[in-house]
Amino acid sequence: MSGNPELDQVRARIDAIDTQIQSLLNERANCALKVAEVKLKEVGDPAQVQIYRPEREAQILQRVIARNSGPLGGEALAIIFREIMSACRALEKPTEVAFLGPEGTFSHAAALKQFGHAIVPLPQPSIPQVFARVESGQCPYGVVPVENSTEGMVSLTLDRFAESPLKICGELELRIELHLLINPNTDPKNIRRIYSHQQPLAQARQWLDTHWPNIERIAVSSNGEAARLAAEHGDAAAVAGKMAAEQFGLITLSENIEDYSSNTTRFLVIARDDVPPSGNDKTSIVVSAHNKPGALFHLLEPFDREGVSLTRIDTRPSRAENWAYLFFIEFEGHRSDPKIAALLNELEEKSIMLKILGSYPKAVI
């Protein structure tokens, strides 16, 4: 008791609400287990039961945000519900997710944001190996970076999509905050090398030029690997995030060193199967046009005519022919929508090659 009757009354109300929340959470968890039983009866084989439903979870989060009346923000509530769904999913079977490792990378943080913390993290040494792990069936889902707001597209990811049979089943954005990290025993005066992935090095280029202009910068496979190296060497620092610092016991020498405060990376979730419509979707394709004047115009004209909003278009050299290009196009709508289906049929007739990379829910949080 605080000695303040009004405060005690409010705290008692909070305790009562907490009891109700706990009871409702367990009731929801029991419903999730019942869903698993029904699914198993339908398919018969436990290995064939689909536990993670991207479109279903997106719909739930959209409703959470839409019906929110505050004072908690809609995104804050959606994050809480994401964790509830993650914990309930894990009662059926913990979801395995591959990502560019080691643990502590921004890809790891993206996997947690998309799937919640009740997952089995499977860090991989490279983006191609994330694809390979999912393609082989060893892991149902992967998370890969596809573009950064300041440095543009991740070409390695685009190239793998052009070759891989995998589908995009989700997307998310992650605010990227970069810090200069060192071992607690490292004297800053002794720093001779700064490790990071090539993308964070580029995203903090101006800051590094100003504050550490004569120090060697070494690009490694991930910011997690950079943190590991900084932890092992007394003359090194790493450009990485807070998760990497916690993972490897580093301290922050300088924080928020990214050149642009809005620095954000977009990630895609990959899987082997298509995703049904959620009601608020995107579709991504890769297409190769005939090498003739106006080829790109003819590919894009149907989008304008049908009123379909493009959200992204990028090009990559084709590996099949010199000076030929692949166009990566992203637009609003699901491939099962009649208008989108007709548009895709028209594009296929106009192109040398059309590959649908997937239709998937737009990022909710």
N, C-alpha and C positions, 0 to 999 in steps of 0.2 A: 504494500500500500504506500502511495506517495504522500499521503497527508492532505492531498488536494482532492476533494470529493468529485469535482467535475472531471479532472484528469483520470481518476480511477474509473469513473463511469465510462469514459471513452475507451480506455484500455480494456475494460471488461467487454465492451461491444466488439472491439477488434478480436479478442480471444474467441468470442462466440462466432464471429464471421470466419475466422481461421478454421474452426472446427467444421463449419458448414462446407467451406472450400475443400478441406481434406476429404470429407465424406463424398462430395460430388466428384472429386478427382478419382477416387477409388471406384465409384459407380461408373464413371466414364471408362476406366481401365477394364472393368468387367465387360462392358459393352464391346470394347476392342477385342477382347478374348473371344467373345461370342461371334464377332465378325470373322475371326480366324477360323472358328469351327465351321461356320457356314461355307466359307471359301473352300475349306478342305473337303467338305461333302461334295461340292460342285466338281472339283478337279480330281480328287482322289489321291494325288501324289503331293506330299508336303513340299517337294522341291519345286513344284509348279505353282504354288500359291504366291500370288503377287501381293506383297505386303505394302510396299511404298507406291502410292498412287499420286503422282505429281499434280494431275488436274484436280483431284479431290481435295488435296491439301491447299492448293491455290484458292479454290472456291471457299473453303473454310476461312482462310485468312482474309480474303476479300470481304466476307460477311462480318468478320470481327471488326474490321476497320470501318465498314459502312454503318454498323449499328452503334459504334462507340459514341458515348455522350460526355466523356471526360470525367474527372480531370486528367486521368492518364491519357497520354497520346495514343493515337491509333497504332503507330508502328511499335510502340512499347508493348501494347497489348498483344499485337501480332507475334512479337518475339516470344512472349510468355506462352502463347498458344502453340507456337512452333515446338517449344521444348516439351509441352504436354503431349503433343502428337508423337514426338520422338520417343519419349518414355513409354508411351502406349505401344508404339510399333515394336520396341525392344522386347515387350512381353511376348509378342508372337515370335520374333526372331530379330536380333540386333542387325541393323543394316550395315553391310560392308561397303566402304567408299574408298576408292583409290584417288590419289592426288599427288602432285609434285611435292616430294618430301625433301628433307626429313620433317618430322613433326615440328611445328612452330612456324612454318611458312605461311604466307598469305593464302596460298591454296588450301592449306589446312584450315585456316580461319574461315575461308569461303565454304568449305565442306560443312563445318559446324553451323554456319549461318543458314545454309540451305536445308540440312538434315537434322539439326539439333545435336546435342552433346551425347545422346545415347546411341552412338554409332561405334562400329569397329573401324578405326582409321587404318588405312593401308598405304603408307607413304611409298612413292616410287621415285627412282633416281632421275627420271626424265619424262617429258610430256609424251613422247612416243610409247614409253613403257606404261603410262597410264592407259592409253588406248589399247595397247596389247593385252593388258591385264583384263580389261572388260571384254575385248573381242574374244579372248580365249574362254570366257565363261567362268574364270576364276573369281571374278568380282562382278556384281551386278551393275555398279554405278561408278562413274569417274567424274572428277571436277577438273576442268582445264581453263586457264586464262585465255581470253580471245582478243581483248583490246584494252588499252589504257587511254585515259582521257588526255594525256599529254604526249605519249609516245606512239599512239596508234595501234595498229593490229599486231597480234602475235603471229608472225608468219609461220612458225613451226606448227602451231595449232591448225591454221588454215590448210597447210599442206597435208596434214594428216587427215583432215576431214575429206579432202578431195579423193583420198585413197581408201578410207575406212568404210566398212559396212555399218558402222554404228550410227545411232540416231541421237539428235539433240532432244532431251526431254525436260529441260528447264534452264533458267538463266537467273543470275543474281548480280548485283553490283556491290562492291566492297570499297569503302573509303580507305585509301592507303596512306598511313602515317609512318614516315620513316625516321629512324633514330640512329645516331652514331653510338655504337655499343662497344664496350671493352670488358675484358676480364677485370674483376675488382682489384687484382694485384698489379695491373698494368699501369705504368707511369705514362701519361699522355705524351710526355716529352720523348719517349722512346718509340712512338708509333712510326713504323716505316712502310706499312702496307695497309690498305683498306680493301676488304673483301665484300662482294655482294653479287647478286645476279645482275646481268647486264641491264635489265629494265630499271631496277632501283638506282643503279649507278647513273643512268641517263636521267631519271626523274629528279635526282639531286645534284645534277651536274653543276649548276651555277653556284649552289651553296658550297660544294666541295672545291670548286675553282677559287672561291673567295677565302675560305677558311683553311683549306689543306691543299694549296696549289702545287706543292712539290712532292707530295706523297703518292707512291705508286698505287694505282687502282687495279685490282685483279678481279675479273669476272669469273664466277663459279656457277655451278649448276642450279643453285637456289639460294635464297637469303638465309634459309635454315642451315645450309652447308657453310655459308659465310660466318654465321654465328658460332658454329662448331669450331671453325678454324680460329676465330678470335678468342674463343675460350681456351684453346690449346697453346696459343702463341702470345708471348708477352710483348711482342713488338707489332701487334696487329689490332685492327679495329674492324667492325662490320657495320654495313648499312642494312638494317633490317627492322622488323616490327617488335612490338611488345611481347607477342607470343614466343618469338625466338629468344628474346632476352630471358624470359622466364624459363624456357626449356633448357637453356645452357648456362644459367646462373650469371648472366652478364649484367652490368650496370650501364645506365645511360649517361654518356658524356655530353651529347647535345640531342635535343628532341625536336621533332617536327622540322626536319631539314629538307623536306621535299620542296621543290622550287615553286609549286603551285598548290595553294591550300585546298583546292577542289580535286586534287589528285585521286582518281577513282579507277579501279580495274573491274572490268566486266568478265564474269566467268560463265561457262556453259556446263551443264550436266549432261553426261553422255551415258547411253544405255544401248541395249540390243533391240529394244522394241519401240514401236510407235506409241504415242500418247493420245488418248481421246481428247476431244475439245473440252476446254474449261469454261468457255464463254468469253475469254479475254486472252487471245493467243497471238503468237507470231509464227511465221514460217521462214525457214532459211533454205536456200538452194544454192547450188553451184552450177554454172552454165557456161558452155563454150560456144562462141558465135562464129559464124562464117567470117573469114578474113576479107572483108569488103567494105567500102565506104557506107557509113550509116548503120553498121551492124549493131552497135550498142543502142542507137536510137530505136531500131526495130524491136530490140528486146525490151526496152523500157516503155515503149508507147502503149502497150496493153494495160500497164498499171495506171497510167494517166487516164486512159479511156474508161476504165472500169472504176476509177475512184478509189484505188487501193493504195494506201499510204506506204511508201518505202521508208524504212528506218535505217538502212545501212547498205552501201554498195562499195565493194573493194575489188581490186584486181590482183592476180598472182600469175607469174609466168607459167605457161603450160609446159610440163616436162615431156610431152609427146612431140612437140614441134617448136622449133626456134621462132621467136617473135610472135607466137600465138599466146593468148591469155585466157585465163579462167576468171569469170566474174562471180563473186560471192554476193548474193543479193538477199536482203532480209526485209520482210514486209509484214504488215498486220493481217491477221486472219489465220484460219486453220485450213489445212489441205482438204478437209472433208466438207468445207463450206462449198455449196454449188458454184458460187462466183469464183472462188479461188481454184477449184478443180478445173473449171473451164479455162481460166487464165493459164494454168500450168499446162494444160493440153495444147494451148496455142503456142506457148513458149517452146514446148518440145518440138513442134513442127518447124519453128523458126531457127532452131539451134542445132549444132552438131551433137551436143551432149547436154542432157539435163539430169541432175541428180538432186533429189529432195533430201536435205540433211535432217529435216524433222519439223514438225509443228509442235509447239510447246507453250505452256502458260507464260505470260509476261511476268517479270519479276514483281512480287508484291511488296517485299521489304528489302 
